Amino acid sequence: MDKRVIPFSPPDMSEDEINEVADTLRNGWITTGPKVKEFERQIAKYVGVNKAVCLNSQTACAEMALRVLGVGEGDEVIVPAYTYTASASVVCHVGAKLVLVDVKKDSLEMDYDALEKAITEKTKVIIPVDLGGVPCDYDRIYEIVEKKKHLFKPSNKIQEAMGRISVNADTAHAFGASWHGKMCGSIADFSSFSFHAVKNLTTAEGGALTWRTIEGIDDEDIYKQLQLLSLHGQSKDALAKTKLGAWEYDVVAPLYKCNMTDIMGGIGIAQMRRYPEMLKRRKEIIERYNEAFTPLGVEVLNHYDEDHQSSGHLYITRVPNITGDQRNEIIEKMAERGIACNVHYKPLPMLSAYKNLGFNIKDYPNAYNQFVNEITLPLHTKLSDEDVEYIIENFKGVVKGYI
């Protein structure tokens, strides 16, 4: 088989996206405007909620959700140790205390028993992570939250209406995934999606925040609050100010700037039209990979079963009993064959930022064990059938020397 060059996760752009961007540039409205508003409507409908807000990143969405909830100094937020920094950095941004819990043994999901023990009277939010596009066990999470209701002390109107810890899922990988027949985005109290360049559905940079309706709180009020938070606290967005004679505005608080542009929104609208086929293709590739690798003893994520359907974002593998150095050798050997692999993720306590906050990887043995032999293979809709076969044959050939 001739050597190929296979990138890890290139964006899948078509003439449809190019036409939407050209239309945006021609119509004279390039910042937040009608295309973003339409993209928001489509996202809300797709996941099954009343409202969605599009911002410039998943990180902004997760942070604004914490700010809407009034989370800040003196509060605690629980995050799994095995995730990307964005899941945890937002807790630091709002001044709350970050509490990390280990994952379950031989799993990428949070250790739910450890989660239950970590909850205190100061806990305001739990941030579970749908890693690789596979939904967490939300039944267990909500069971824990209900069990710990007696400890909860609300500090704003929305917290009071909820009457319990908020589940703010990091669904960066999970757009299009479902759990017990419900779409991710409508399961957790707040869900933050990423549309970064490497994601299944991309707007180059960008994200969306969705939320479940909270009894006693108007969805429109939350939407308006998010608009203020993301546009300097300005009482009118630029679109509203374009109406004749409608220049007048107020700034109600010195807030933030993290809105999505119509250029990004246009790309998103085109991607939405193509998304069902893109998800279908990812599933085909995953099934082909599974068929080839599971007989070798390579451990893979359970992307699809009767309880859940993944978005098929990452093809995470673990090669049993190899060391970190051997894992790196495998990645290098794959690179020599033109195949770009990756690692998801280095646990947070191994990173300087979190070491400096006092976290030590020795306290998170399961996360470390998941990381040390993890290899992520290319999984994207630019892969041809021939590319998939090339990856399979080469990975099998390389890995056989280590199993």
DRENNURO-463619 format. One line per field, with one value per residue (C-alpha): chain; x, y, z. Coordinates in steps of 0.02 Angstrom, whole numbers, padded with zeros to 5 digits, always signed. Each point is the difference from the previous one (the first is absolute). Example, Ala and Ser with C-alpha at 12.3 -4.5 7.8 and 13.67 -1.06 7.14 Angstrom:
chain	c(A  A)
u	c(+00615  +00069)
v	c(-00225  +00172)
w	c(+00390  -00033)
This chain:
chain	c(A  A  A  A  A  A  A  A  A  A  A  A  A  A  A  A  A  A  A  A  A  A  A  A  A  A  A  A  A  A  A  A  A  A  A  A  A  A  A  A  A  A  A  A  A  A  A  A  A  A  A  A  A  A  A  A  A  A  A  A  A  A  A  A  A  A  A  A  A  A  A  A  A  A  A  A  A  A  A  A  A  A  A  A  A  A  A  A  A  A  A  A  A  A  A  A  A  A  A  A  A  A  A  A  A  A  A  A  A  A  A  A  A  A  A  A  A  A  A  A  A  A  A  A  A  A  A  A  A  A  A  A  A  A  A  A  A  A  A  A  A  A  A  A  A  A  A  A  A  A  A  A  A  A  A  A  A  A  A  A  A  A  A  A  A  A  A  A  A  A  A  A  A  A  A  A  A  A  A  A  A  A  A  A  A  A  A  A  A  A  A  A  A  A  A  A  A  A  A  A  A  A  A  A  A  A  A  A  A  A  A  A  A  A  A  A  A  A  A  A  A  A  A  A  A  A  A  A  A  A  A  A  A  A  A  A  A  A  A  A  A  A  A  A  A  A  A  A  A  A  A  A  A  A  A  A  A  A  A  A  A  A  A  A  A  A  A  A  A  A  A  A  A  A  A  A  A  A  A  A  A  A  A  A  A  A  A  A  A  A  A  A  A  A  A  A  A  A  A  A  A  A  A  A  A  A  A  A  A  A  A  A  A  A  A  A  A  A  A  A  A  A  A  A  A  A  A  A  A  A  A  A  A  A  A  A  A  A  A  A  A  A  A  A  A  A  A  A  A  A  A  A  A  A  A  A  A  A  A  A  A  A  A  A  A  A  A  A  A  A  A  A  A  A  A  A  A  A  A  A  A  A  A  A  A  A  A  A  A  A  A  A  A  A  A  A  A  A  A  A  A  A  A)
u	c(+00000  +00076  +00040  -00137  -00005  -00147  -00025  -00080  -00157  -00016  -00159  -00127  -00049  -00105  -00064  -00153  +00105  +00095  -00164  -00070  +00157  -00002  -00184  +00044  +00141  -00109  -00151  +00101  -00038  +00153  -00010  -00141  -00157  -00135  +00108  +00052  -00182  -00053  +00142  -00058  -00178  +00060  +00109  -00141  -00119  +00131  +00038  -00180  +00006  -00086  +00154  +00185  +00134  +00148  +00164  +00180  +00052  -00059  +00108  -00098  -00164  +00054  +00061  -00158  -00106  +00095  -00025  -00187  -00006  +00092  +00144  +00153  +00113  -00040  -00086  +00065  -00016  +00041  +00089  +00077  +00191  +00000  -00050  +00063  +00044  -00156  -00112  +00092  +00072  -00174  -00017  +00159  -00061  -00152  +00103  -00078  +00099  +00040  -00028  +00070  -00059  +00079  -00080  -00064  +00125  +00021  -00122  +00003  -00156  +00008  +00004  -00177  +00033  +00145  -00113  -00129  +00132  +00071  -00164  -00006  -00114  +00105  -00027  -00102  +00038  +00060  +00082  -00007  +00089  -00072  +00174  +00019  -00185  -00059  -00130  +00031  -00115  -00121  -00118  +00138  +00050  -00178  -00027  +00153  -00059  -00172  +00078  +00106  -00140  -00003  +00177  -00038  -00001  -00062  +00078  -00102  -00175  +00038  +00088  -00150  -00120  +00106  +00017  +00151  +00173  -00001  +00065  +00098  +00060  +00153  -00076  +00141  +00015  -00182  -00102  -00116  +00019  -00150  -00031  -00157  -00077  +00034  +00121  +00154  -00039  -00168  +00061  +00112  -00063  +00124  +00099  +00149  +00041  +00158  +00006  +00190  +00091  +00032  -00179  -00130  -00099  +00109  -00017  +00192  -00014  -00162  -00119  -00179  -00080  -00166  -00100  -00152  -00147  +00007  -00169  -00035  +00133  -00041  +00116  -00006  +00068  +00149  +00026  -00001  +00121  +00119  -00012  +00050  +00142  +00070  -00019  +00077  -00161  -00072  -00189  -00015  +00101  +00068  -00144  -00131  +00097  -00010  -00186  -00029  +00018  +00040  +00179  -00038  +00063  +00059  +00139  -00074  +00163  +00184  -00014  +00086  +00022  -00017  -00135  -00003  +00011  -00117  +00149  +00013  -00189  -00009  +00128  -00102  -00164  +00083  +00077  -00171  -00070  +00139  +00010  -00111  +00109  +00158  -00057  -00046  +00174  +00084  -00101  +00052  +00184  -00016  -00085  +00137  +00136  -00086  -00012  +00187  +00069  -00104  +00058  +00178  -00043  +00008  -00124  -00121  -00144  -00177  -00072  -00166  -00122  -00183  +00027  +00096  +00058  +00167  +00042  +00153  +00120  +00159  +00062  +00087  +00098  +00102  +00136  +00007  +00156  +00110  +00101  -00011  +00163  -00068  -00160  +00107  +00098  -00163  -00054  +00171  -00009  -00173  +00067  +00139  -00138  -00083  -00139  -00023  -00058  -00033  -00023  -00162  +00042  +00144  -00094  -00017  +00109  +00148  -00010  +00097  -00155  -00084  +00158  +00017  -00175  +00059  -00062  +00111  -00023  +00039  -00173  -00080  +00070  -00144  +00019  +00186  -00026  -00125  +00123  +00160  -00051  -00129  +00015  -00131  -00013  -00061  -00190  -00077  -00109  +00144  +00061  -00030  -00032  +00178  +00066  -00095  +00074  +00174  -00019  -00066  +00140  +00136  -00069  -00022  +00177  +00078  -00102  +00030  +00179  -00062  -00146)
v	c(+00000  +00166  +00125  +00129  +00163  -00001  +00152  -00023  +00107  +00122  +00104  -00069  +00149  -00005  +00126  +00019  +00078  +00108  +00064  +00042  +00098  +00090  +00044  +00070  +00105  +00066  +00044  +00120  -00079  -00094  +00009  -00071  +00014  -00099  -00153  -00024  +00018  -00130  -00117  +00017  -00046  -00153  -00060  +00020  -00098  -00135  -00037  +00026  +00156  +00170  +00110  -00007  +00134  -00004  +00073  +00002  -00162  -00143  +00075  +00164  -00099  -00098  +00157  +00099  -00144  +00013  +00188  -00015  -00116  +00128  -00118  +00087  +00018  -00119  -00125  -00170  -00080  -00184  -00052  -00168  -00004  -00083  +00138  +00151  +00158  +00093  -00107  +00065  +00170  +00079  -00041  +00099  +00143  +00031  -00013  -00161  -00145  -00139  -00176  -00141  -00181  -00154  -00105  -00176  -00141  -00046  +00137  +00178  +00043  +00089  -00115  +00032  -00066  +00123  +00136  -00035  +00009  +00164  +00096  +00126  +00144  +00111  -00106  +00097  -00089  -00166  +00000  -00176  -00025  -00098  -00052  -00053  +00031  -00138  +00061  -00019  -00096  +00142  -00111  -00026  +00183  +00062  -00134  +00068  +00181  -00043  -00098  +00151  +00130  +00027  +00072  +00126  +00185  +00109  +00170  +00071  -00008  -00139  -00107  +00026  -00056  -00156  -00042  -00112  -00009  +00043  -00128  +00102  -00128  +00027  -00064  +00070  -00169  -00053  +00101  -00129  -00130  -00069  -00090  -00101  +00079  +00180  +00111  +00066  +00181  -00041  -00120  +00104  +00162  +00097  -00072  +00080  -00055  +00036  +00042  +00018  -00047  -00181  -00035  -00103  +00156  +00155  +00188  +00020  +00062  +00006  -00087  -00010  -00002  -00088  -00027  -00091  +00107  +00039  +00009  +00180  +00072  +00065  -00069  +00171  +00080  -00118  +00036  +00188  -00019  -00098  +00135  +00131  -00108  -00030  +00179  +00117  +00010  +00107  +00010  -00013  -00107  +00074  -00075  +00089  +00164  +00000  +00040  +00180  +00118  -00142  +00047  +00027  -00134  -00028  -00106  -00085  -00075  -00008  -00173  -00107  -00014  -00174  +00006  -00105  +00086  -00026  -00066  -00142  -00018  -00020  -00141  -00081  +00009  -00088  -00131  -00034  -00045  -00127  -00063  -00156  -00073  +00049  -00091  -00153  -00003  +00011  -00149  -00101  +00035  -00042  -00166  -00043  +00044  -00101  -00152  +00009  +00047  -00084  -00177  +00060  +00045  +00188  +00086  +00122  +00112  -00066  +00127  -00081  -00111  -00006  +00132  +00130  +00058  +00090  +00146  -00102  +00143  -00090  -00177  -00027  -00163  -00075  -00127  -00115  -00008  +00122  +00139  +00184  -00013  -00147  +00100  +00142  -00125  -00062  +00178  +00035  -00159  +00049  +00174  -00080  -00083  +00169  -00024  +00138  -00067  +00094  -00025  +00047  +00058  +00035  +00005  +00174  -00036  -00032  +00177  +00144  +00109  -00131  -00056  +00182  -00009  -00145  -00151  -00155  -00141  -00128  +00039  -00048  -00174  -00052  +00156  -00032  -00182  +00051  +00128  -00101  -00122  +00107  +00030  +00094  -00048  +00116  +00002  +00127  +00017  +00041  -00181  -00108  -00187  -00025  +00116  -00099  -00165  +00080  +00054  -00171  -00099  +00112  +00009  -00188  -00024  +00120  -00053  -00186  +00030  +00061  -00114)
w	c(+00000  -00054  +00136  +00031  +00097  +00120  +00113  +00170  -00015  -00146  -00018  -00125  -00107  -00158  -00127  +00112  +00140  -00125  -00073  +00173  +00045  -00169  +00027  +00172  -00069  -00141  +00107  +00107  +00169  +00063  +00191  +00109  -00105  -00092  -00039  +00182  +00055  -00130  +00053  +00181  -00050  -00095  +00145  +00127  -00113  -00035  +00183  +00060  +00108  -00011  -00018  -00044  +00004  -00120  +00065  -00059  +00088  +00109  +00137  -00007  +00004  +00155  +00088  -00039  +00067  +00166  +00000  -00034  +00151  +00105  +00037  +00074  +00149  +00143  -00116  -00056  -00171  -00031  -00162  -00053  -00002  -00172  -00119  -00096  +00096  -00063  +00112  +00154  -00045  -00003  +00186  +00032  -00112  +00113  +00160  +00065  +00075  -00122  +00069  -00107  +00013  -00076  -00137  +00032  -00019  -00184  -00053  -00066  +00102  +00166  +00152  +00059  +00176  +00015  -00069  +00135  +00137  -00070  +00019  +00143  +00052  -00114  -00158  -00127  -00165  -00068  -00173  -00074  -00167  -00148  -00055  -00181  -00028  +00119  +00127  +00186  +00118  +00032  +00100  +00128  +00000  +00031  +00131  +00094  -00021  +00070  +00144  +00048  -00014  +00188  -00007  -00138  +00042  -00144  -00028  -00144  -00075  -00125  +00131  +00113  -00137  -00032  +00185  -00031  -00077  -00186  -00125  -00129  -00127  -00106  -00162  -00108  -00088  +00006  -00125  -00079  +00137  +00093  +00165  +00037  -00155  +00056  -00093  +00088  +00031  +00079  +00136  +00114  +00077  -00109  -00146  -00087  -00179  -00097  -00186  -00004  -00161  +00055  +00054  -00095  -00043  -00012  -00017  +00006  +00178  +00097  +00118  +00058  +00171  +00025  +00159  +00066  +00049  +00187  +00086  +00052  -00117  -00174  -00136  -00083  +00159  -00001  -00186  +00031  +00146  -00111  -00134  +00130  +00066  -00174  -00069  +00131  +00100  -00140  +00003  -00191  -00117  -00162  -00101  +00107  -00011  -00191  +00003  -00052  +00147  +00119  +00046  +00184  +00119  +00178  +00076  +00152  +00067  -00054  -00076  -00134  -00189  -00072  -00134  -00160  -00170  -00148  -00100  +00127  +00009  -00189  +00004  +00139  -00098  -00148  +00115  +00078  -00171  -00024  +00179  -00007  -00139  +00092  +00157  -00104  -00078  +00171  +00059  -00153  +00035  +00186  -00040  -00124  +00127  +00137  -00113  -00032  +00171  +00134  -00050  +00033  +00180  -00032  +00118  -00082  +00055  -00007  -00121  -00041  +00096  +00050  +00136  -00098  -00170  -00006  -00113  -00050  +00034  +00053  -00031  +00165  +00019  +00141  -00034  +00152  +00110  -00096  +00081  -00042  -00098  -00101  -00035  -00068  -00108  -00077  -00039  -00079  -00105  -00060  -00044  -00101  -00101  -00028  +00130  +00130  +00169  +00162  +00188  +00091  +00130  +00115  +00168  +00075  +00155  -00119  -00071  +00078  +00022  +00109  +00089  +00052  +00074  +00109  -00099  -00010  -00126  +00136  +00070  -00168  -00040  -00113  -00108  -00015  -00048  -00136  -00070  -00002  -00138  -00094  -00187  -00103  -00183  -00139  -00010  -00117  -00154  -00117  +00015  -00153  +00014  -00061  +00137  +00131  -00064  -00001  +00182  +00051  -00084  +00068  +00178  +00005  -00065  +00126  +00151  -00024  +00056  +00170  +00044)
